[in-house]
Amino acid sequence: MAAASAAVRMLPDGGADDEERWLAEGIAGVQQNAFYMHRALDSNNLLKDALKYSAQMLSELRTSSRLSPHKYYELYMRAFDEMRKLEMFFREETRRGSCSVVDLYELVQHAGNVLPRLYLLCTVGSVYIKSKEAPAKDVLKDLVEMCRGIQHPLRGLFLRSYLSQISRDKLPDIGSEYEGDADSINDAVEFVLQNFIEMNKLWVRMQHQGPVREKEKRSKERNELRDLVGKNLHVLSQIEGVDLDMYKETVLPRILEQVLPEFLQVEAFAKFSNAIGKVIEAQPDMPVVGAVTLYVSLLTFTLRVHPDRLDYVDQVLGACVKKLSGKAKLEDSRATKQIVALLSAPLEKYSNIVTALELSNYPRVMDYLDNATTKVMAVIESLFDLIKGLIKDMDGAQDDELDEEDFKEEQNSVARLIHMLHNDDHEEMLKILCTVQKHILQGGPKRLTFTVPSLVFSALKLVRRLQGQDGDVTGEDVPATPKKIFQILHQTIEALSCVPSPELALRLYLQCAEAANDCDLEPVAYEFFTQAFILYEEEIAYSAKLLKKPDQCRAVYACSHLFWTDDQDGIMDGERYLYFFEKGIPQITNTVIQDLIELIRTEKQSDNTAADPLTEAFFASTLRYIEFQKQKGGSIGEKYEQIKTT
Amino acid sequence: MNYIIGAFKPPCDIFITFSDERTRKQVPIKKDNGKTAMVPAFQSLETIAGEVSIAPVPGKRLEHTGVKIELLGQIELYFDRGNFYDFTSLVRELEIPGEIYERKTYPFEFSTVEMPYETYNGTNVRLRYILKVTIGRNYVGNITESRDFCVRNYSPVPTINNSIKMEVGIEDCLHIEFEYSKSKYHLKDVIVGKIYFLLVRIKIKNMELEIRRRESTGSGTNTYVETETLAKFELMDGAPVRGESIPVRLFLTPYELTPTYRNINNKFSVKYYLNLVLVDEEDRRYFKQQEITMYRLLETSESS
């Protein structure tokens, strides 16, 4: 044991030693090539040599995989110092006119290896911008694009950090000597943002590349590099020309988009939340749309960074509700759009409405929208539009690929959503129901069984509410009458016939009938009962034919019970007929029993029925029972007298 | 050897000069001995004129059966070295049989010469143009002297120049889409394009773009194919993820390219290809080769 643990301890030490050696080799390489580079620089007219040796020097930065970020940084700094000297040389050369900066910009791109090439390009790019022979924005755009050639996270981060370093005093900022056309500030911001985004991508990637066992080590290394990425934000904050609007519309959303869980750490949410609260407070004149936009940004951030913190999401929604509560109706279509964005963000993120519905403030935001009456439908429309993937078959979607369980869960979610839709105003509620109905009826047979019941019960709830406020119902102009709702219900349940799900439809008809009865709408109740019976006759009774023959017999027994419910005592299935017969119910005549016996017998003898010993025994015992009753005589015996058992 | 050559030293010196020698553009070509020499450059349908001067060794009389100058366009295949195939041959008589006592100069002119093929020095084949002066003699061998010149032909900017765009990949492993803005490039052009990664399931180490020259000589069973990689240009370092798009910008100036030659006099062809190579961490190479057409665009400002 002792030996093993010693060996384990030895390893990292050995690794560190190696790393020191590699670093030393790298530094030696940089120094040697830098020496030749200087010699070429000193002797003038040896531009080609200078480029050759500087490229070789920079090649030392290619062999980084063995170095930790810390050591790589050391190596990078060595090369960086040399590159400053090279930059000065380039500047001198172009100023003297011995080589044009445009030619130089091409010349460095002849280097065969991508990393040295891009370091040289950035260096000449810096001289190029300073020369003002081309607009700063064009050169910067080219540089930030070309740097995509480095996909290795560590090397890419350092290269882009170099780019950021050499360009920070050359941005086409407002008031800067490099300011360009009217859109200059956008170009400056765009450049910094893009470099930041690319760096962040590389930085995040570090975590996912490489063997799993080194994950912890990589986490540590990434932390060392965090500042490198963050520096861009500092540069961004230094840009003079960014005003609140730009910050709000462009900068903040783009940054938040990038910011991933580990970055900016835990308190970020609280900080942002506070900051946004303050901004909004400080600007009472800020249009609603502005405030809501900020909340949308914050929400997007929260959903990305803390997808598990539903309470945060809820807080954002809550803050938004609070802010909106004091306001008049939303007449600004942009604001409405933003609210819809606010509501749809959680739906998109969780792609699961159940989660969204756990947010207590979610319906409140929706409720709030109800104030803007004209928008309600639009909101619900867009809500359904968002989840249309759930409520109808998308084109080309293959049903067989759907996981049955997932599908059920999804549909249950939709059902729950339907229940959530609520409005105190009956007319509005009716409109909502109509919209929902329109959408779910497009859902196709598989979904209807989930969605229709929720709609029906939601509608019935409204009926009961209408019923509660007696007087109002009579007014003729009121469109939201129970009668009207029952019409909708009728249509909706009818749709179930295509599923087919007759039993569900039957139950729903009966529910409606009951409700209609309570509303004293006798004709309506009658209609529902009629529908229920028709359904029963045509669909349910018919469905019995699909069953196996022996089961059919049992089903017929069972059906009898539907007509004569009697709770008095529990009689076994098969004995029911006889039970009813004995009780003297007029419809059960000895002919019926006789027919039944004949039917069972015929079925038994038909070829395709496998002999089931249980059925056989049961039938035999039934027949014995009849015989027994005959022999016993008395009033019951008389009844059985005419039935032939053989 | 020198001693022997000295003993049979030709009885005269022959100089061939071009009339616009001083102003004409000079280009380097590789000589037989492997050295590069600067020679004047012409293009097809130009007039080639100049002077031949013959200077006998002082005190010696040069008897001859006539003096002529030839303009020869020749193809030499290296599997058949020393055997020149003349695809162009023009002759001008400079002198009728007689004797030359002292230095004598003869002007010559080949007007609007058709020289459809370019001078080319390849791996297995060479195409050259020479001016060859022959002093015919009885009994002893003829005296000859020749001078190389170079032919370069220019093409206009092509009217149709489509981009090269293609999606390639290995199923469920690697899918990329690449695009080069053009399919025809002039010798000092820039290849601009991008490589878009649609699916990456292998650990890529780097990606490079190669320019390859494929020279095929001879015909039938005697076909020799030689492929040379003239440029290796690294485009990407590290492993990309899905959705990344990597820019391509490759300047052609640093490389010694020629135009594409298709079936030159049924003797040889030279074609160029862009080869995109992806290398994974196990050093496996995945590549896709695309032919590009090279042409020589007339340079507006003649620089070094």
Chai-1 contact restraints between the chains, C-beta under 6 A:
chainA,res_idxA,chainB,res_idxB,connection_type,confidence,min_distance_angstrom,max_distance_angstrom,comment,restraint_id
A,Q109,B,F251,contact,1.0,0.0,6.0,A-B,restraint_1
A,H110,B,F251,contact,1.0,0.0,6.0,A-B,restraint_2
A,H110,B,P254,contact,1.0,0.0,6.0,A-B,restraint_3
A,G112,B,F233,contact,1.0,0.0,6.0,A-B,restraint_4
A,N113,B,E234,contact,1.0,0.0,6.0,A-B,restraint_5
A,V114,B,E234,contact,1.0,0.0,6.0,A-B,restraint_6
A,V114,B,D237,contact,1.0,0.0,6.0,A-B,restraint_7
A,L115,B,D237,contact,1.0,0.0,6.0,A-B,restraint_8
A,E145,B,P247,contact,1.0,0.0,6.0,A-B,restraint_9
A,M146,B,P247,contact,1.0,0.0,6.0,A-B,restraint_10
A,R148,B,I246,contact,1.0,0.0,6.0,A-B,restraint_11
A,R148,B,P247,contact,1.0,0.0,6.0,A-B,restraint_12
A,G149,B,L235,contact,1.0,0.0,6.0,A-B,restraint_13
A,G149,B,M236,contact,1.0,0.0,6.0,A-B,restraint_14
A,G149,B,I246,contact,1.0,0.0,6.0,A-B,restraint_15
A,I150,B,D237,contact,1.0,0.0,6.0,A-B,restraint_16
A,Q151,B,M236,contact,1.0,0.0,6.0,A-B,restraint_17
A,Q151,B,G238,contact,1.0,0.0,6.0,A-B,restraint_18
A,Q151,B,A239,contact,1.0,0.0,6.0,A-B,restraint_19
A,Q151,B,P240,contact,1.0,0.0,6.0,A-B,restraint_20
A,H152,B,D237,contact,1.0,0.0,6.0,A-B,restraint_21
A,H152,B,G238,contact,1.0,0.0,6.0,A-B,restraint_22
